[in-house]
Amino acid sequence: MRRLSLLLLVGIFLFGFSQSALAESPIVINPSQWFTGEIDLGTSTATTFTIRNEGQDPLVITRIGFQSGCSPDFVVTQGPAMPFTLGSYEEVSVEISFRPNSEGLHSGAILVEYNSAQP
């Protein structure tokens, strides 16, 4: 059976209109990396990430997905319906699964799109 390696790096964000730099982002994703090692083709593995709002203002999360160019073998399998409001210091869990369809290194980055909930 063929095997492959997987590396998923997280922490890439698309900012809402009020955000201008990564250093200013109130969003924290944990864990910050996921490495599954080798996995057989046709099988899958999953892990749960938390997305936390470390800011003092509520945020409207409009999308949780993957950055352009990421492996299509990553899928968000469990999470809240979009859009939703993430209050100050609140967090939500999101399950991401990986089911490789080809050999090789597959990488991706979680993308969280949000806007300020304040008018």
C-alpha positions in Angstrom: 0.0 0.0 0.0 1.3 3.5 -0.8 2.1 6.0 1.9 2.4 9.7 2.0 3.3 12.5 4.4 1.0 15.4 5.4 1.8 18.8 6.8 -0.9 21.2 7.7 0.2 24.6 8.9 -2.5 26.9 10.3 -2.6 30.5 11.1 -3.2 32.2 7.8 -6.0 34.7 8.0 -8.0 36.8 5.6 -8.8 40.0 7.4 -12.1 41.8 7.5 -12.3 45.4 6.5 -11.2 46.6 9.9 -8.0 44.5 10.0 -4.8 45.6 8.2 -2.0 43.4 9.5 -1.5 39.8 10.8 0.0 41.2 14.0 -3.3 42.9 14.7 -5.4 39.8 14.3 -7.5 38.8 17.4 -7.9 35.2 16.0 -5.8 32.4 17.5 -5.9 28.9 16.1 -4.8 26.0 18.2 -2.9 23.8 17.5 -0.8 25.9 15.2 0.5 22.8 13.3 -0.7 19.4 12.5 1.6 16.7 11.1 0.1 13.3 10.6 3.2 11.5 9.4 2.5 8.8 6.8 -1.0 7.8 6.0 -2.3 5.1 3.6 -4.1 6.2 0.5 -7.8 5.8 0.8 -7.8 6.2 4.6 -8.4 9.4 6.5 -7.4 11.1 9.7 -9.0 14.0 11.5 -8.1 16.5 14.2 -10.0 19.2 16.1 -8.8 22.8 16.0 -10.0 25.7 18.2 -10.6 29.1 16.8 -10.5 31.7 19.6 -11.3 35.4 19.5 -8.6 37.0 21.8 -9.9 40.5 21.1 -12.2 42.6 23.2 -14.8 43.0 20.4 -17.1 40.3 19.0 -16.3 39.1 15.4 -18.6 37.8 12.7 -17.0 34.7 11.3 -18.1 34.4 7.7 -16.0 31.5 6.4 -13.7 28.8 7.7 -11.9 27.0 4.9 -8.5 26.7 3.3 -6.2 29.2 1.6 -6.1 29.1 -2.2 -3.7 26.5 -3.6 -4.0 24.1 -0.7 -4.5 20.4 -1.2 -8.2 19.6 -1.9 -7.8 16.6 0.3 -8.4 18.7 3.4 -12.1 19.2 4.4 -13.8 20.9 7.3 -16.0 18.0 8.5 -17.5 19.6 11.6 -18.0 23.1 12.7 -20.6 25.9 13.2 -23.0 27.1 10.5 -21.8 30.3 8.8 -21.9 33.1 9.6 -21.7 33.2 13.3 -20.6 35.6 16.0 -17.6 34.8 18.1 -17.7 36.9 21.3 -14.7 38.3 23.1 -12.5 35.4 24.4 -14.9 32.8 23.1 -13.8 29.8 21.0 -15.3 27.3 18.7 -14.1 23.9 17.7 -13.7 22.8 14.0 -12.8 19.3 12.9 -10.6 19.0 9.8 -10.1 15.7 8.0 -7.5 14.6 5.5 -8.1 11.8 3.0 -5.3 11.7 0.4 -6.1 10.8 -3.2 -2.5 10.9 -4.4 1.0 10.3 -3.1 3.3 13.0 -2.0 3.4 15.9 0.5 0.1 17.6 1.0 0.0 21.0 2.7 -2.6 23.5 3.5 -3.4 26.5 5.6 -6.7 27.3 7.4 -8.4 30.4 6.2 -10.7 32.3 8.6 -12.6 35.2 7.2 -14.2 37.6 9.6 -15.5 41.1 10.2 -16.1 43.2 13.2 -19.5 42.7 14.7 -19.5 46.4 15.8 -21.3 48.8 13.4 
